[in-house]
Amino acid sequence: MTDAITSANGVCVRSQAPGTAAGSCWLRRMLGCRRKDGGMRHYVAMVSPANWLDRYHAGQRDRVWHELRQFGAAVREPGLSEQAQLVCDEMARRARHNIEVIIERLSGAGYRFHCNDDAQQPVTPHVPPAAGAAAHADWLQQRFGPVPITLLSWVRLVGDVWLVGTHPQWAESASADPLVIEAEGSRYLGEPIRGYFDNEHEVWREWAAQDPAEAGLFVLPLAPDRLHKNNVSGGPPYGLILPDGSADGLFAAETTMPFVSYLNWVFRHGGFPGRTAPDNRWQMKRALARDLLPL
């Protein structure tokens, strides 16, 4: 099934299902579809990724992510995968820092983190990775893989985040699409998230068998959509399109974009990227976003 998707910077990052041989527009341009065996390995041998992390630290983050994405699943080749992992791990550490800063600022302002229902039970906004996080990342790979390296780094180094709640000076804060990423399911001790993921995948498989065009690609559900966060009936969950062996996968939300691009967009708005009425609280968002680290 063909599914052309263009990223925010205009680069065609998928022309078919993630992880397929023809799933990179760049790969077709680079190799002209002439080499069916060993073509990407030939190109990998010509590239030195040893400075990816150094360039990332030096501020060339956009360029580094661009290069990583253009490799598609070939980024897992020996000589590339180790360097790509370093960049993705650094991204996750910076994201965790940003989350901790936002939560500290919100807590200091009297923000109530709570469930997205009428009861509004209190919620711990950030649960660091549990002892079994690495094993959970391995399970995701085995069950749905390949899984983008950025999500695996997130599971191992960030944990689960839930910024849904109510601000004392911003009653509409829950409608601003607050950041939620729950890949480990730390809040659901009695209902392991693996069962939820398995069930969602099985529902998708049955749907795809009956109507593949309508079912589309499988999206691993990682967050409620904007309306559900605000306790309003809405659409399907946000999540990552799988399988995808690239360094940074595609995050399906209000629009589809690379996962890191989505996170950068969220952090630029202090964790609340959605517009709210009647007041969008730009000053509050800028204060929350002040000095956060770009990914």
N, C-alpha and C positions, 0 to 999 in steps of 0.2 A: 504494500500500500504506500502510495506517495504522500508525503506531508511536508511541503516546502515551508520553512520557517525562517524568517529574517530577524536577526538580533537588532538591538537598539542602535548599534553603530552601522547598520546597513549590511553587515556581513551575512551571507547565506550560510547558516550553520547546520542545516539539515535539508536534504532533498528527498530522503526516504526515512524509514523507521530507524531510530538510533541504533548504532552498532552494526549496520549493514555495510557491505563493501562499497556500495555506491552512496553511502550516507554523508559524504562530505563534498560540497561543491568545490572546495579548494583542492581536494585530492584529485578530482577529475581534471581540474585546470592544470595541476602540477604535473600529473603523469599522463594526461591526455587519454586516459583509459586504455593505454597500450600495454602496460605491464600488468599482467594478471597474477604473477608470482614474483614475490621479492621486490616489487617496485618500491613499496614504502620502506622496506629495510634498506634499500639502496639510498633513499633520501635521508633516512635517519642517520646513516653512516656519515652523511655530509654535514650534519648539524651538530653543533656543540651546545648543549643546554646547560653547561656547567655554571653559567652566570645568571640563570633565571632568578634564583633567590637573591643574588646580589643586586640585580637590576630591579627586582621587586622592592627591596629595601631602599634603593636609590630613587624611587618614585616613578619608575617606568611600569607601573602595575597594569595599566590598560594594555600596553604593548605585550607584556608577558602573558596576560590572559588571552589575548588575541592569538599569540603563537601557540599556546597550549591547546586552545580550542581547535585550531586548524589541523592539528594532528589527529583529531578524532580518537578512535580506539587504538591507533598506533602509538599513542602516548604511553601505553603499557609495555612497549618494547624495552628490553634491557638497554640501559644507558639513558633512557628518557624517564622511565617510571620513577626512579629514585629521586631525580631532581624535581619532577612534577609533584611528588609526595611532599617534599620540603616546602614548596610554595603553598600547597593546599593546607598543610598543617599550620603554616604561619598565618594564612587567611583565617583559619578557625580560631587561633589564639587572639587575633585582633578582634574578631567578631565577639568572642566571649568578653573581652575587655569592654567593648562598646555596650554590650548587654548589661554588664555589671554597673557601668556608669549610669546608664539610663534608669535602671531600677533604683539605684541610690538616689538619684535626683527626684524621681517620682515619689519614692517613699518619704523623702524629706518634705515634699509638698503635700503630704496627706493623701496620696493616691491609694485607692482600695483595689487590689488585685482580686478578681472574683470570677466565678464561672459565668458562662454565657447563657444563663437561664433566669427564671423568676426568683429563685431562691438566693442567687448571688453568693454562694458559699465562698469563703476566702480561699485563695489559691496561692501556693508558693510560686512566684513568678519565674524563678530559674532553679532547676534541679541539675547540678553538675553530673557528668557521666558516672554511672554506677560501676562497680567492680567488673561487671560483665559486659561493659560497653564494647570492648574489642571483639568479644565473642558474638555480640549482637550484630556488629558490623559485618563479621564473617557470615553470619546467618543471612543477612540481607543479600550479600553477594551470591551465596549458594541458592537462595530461594528465588531471587528476581534478577540476578546478575546478568551481565556485569552492571555495577552501580558506579556512578561518577565518583571520582576520588574526593571531590569537595564534600559530598554528603558523608562519605566514610570518615573523613577528618572531623566533620561536625559531630558525628555520633561519638567518636573517641575523645574529643577535646572540648566540646561545648556543652552538650547535654540538651535538655528540653527547656524551651522558653515559652512563656505565656504572659503577654502584656495586656490582655483584656482586663478592663476594669473601669473605674469611675474616678475622675479627677474632681476635687472639690470646687475648682474654678472653671471646670469644663465638663458640663453634664453630658455632652455628646461625644466624649472621648472614645467610647466603645464603637462608635460608628466610623471612626477614622482608620479602620483596618489595622489595628495594632498588631505588631509582630507576634506570630505564633509559629514555632517549629517544634513538633513533637515526633521525633523519630525513634526514641527509646521507650516512650510511654510511661515515664516515671510517676505520673499522677494516677495511673490506673492499676494499682497493685492487685486488685481482685479480678481485673480483666486484662490479661497480658496483651500487649499491642500486637504481638506476632499473630494471634488469632484473628484480630481485626484486619491486619494486612492480608492474611491468607484468605479471609472471607471476601474482602474487596477484590482480590485478584481472581477468585473463583467466579464471582458475579460478572466481572469483566470478561473472563474467558467464555462464559456461556453466552454473553451478549455478543462478543466478537464472532462466535461460531454462527450465530443467527444473522447478524447484520454487521459485518466488519467495517463498512464505511461509516455507519452511525456510531459504533463503539469507539472507533479511533484507537489511539495508543493507550497503553496502561499508564495511569498516573498513580504513583504511590502516595496515598493521602497523608499529608503532614500537618495540615491546618484547616480549620473551618474557613469558608469563604467570608467575604466582608460582611454580608448580611447576617449569617449565622453568628458571627462574633458579637453582633449587636442584638442577639436573641430575636432575630426575624427570619422567617422561612426564606431560604435562598437557593443557591445553586450547589454544584458539586464542590468537594474540598479542593484546596490548593495542594499542589504536590509536585513531585519530580517525575518526569517521563522516563520509564524504564522498559526494556533494558537499554543501557547506554554506557559504553566503555570509555568515554572521553574523560578528560580531567574535570571539566565543569559541565554538568548537564543542564537541561532546560527545565525551568520552573514554570508550571502552568498556574497562573493566578488570574487577576483581572485581564492580564495579557500574558503572553508567553515570552520569556526572556531567560538568558543564562542565570543560573542560581546566584552567582556572585553579583551580577548586575542588579538582580532583585534586592539582595541584601544591601548593596551600596545605596540604592534608591530609598530603601526603608530607613537606613541610618541617616541619610541626608535630611530626613524629615523627623528625626528624633524618635524613631520607632513607630510613628503614626503617619503613614504616607497618604492616607485617604483624606479627601476634603469633607468637611462637616459644615452643616448649616445651623443657624444663620451666621456663625462666626467660625472661621477656619483656624483661629488661634495660631497665626504664623509666629508671633513672638514667643509663645510657649514652645512651639516646635523648634524654633531656632535655639532657644535656651537648652533644650534637651539634646540637640545635635551638636552643641558647641564642643569643639576639640575632639570629636570622635574620630577614630582612625579609619581612613579609607582602606578598603579591601582590594 
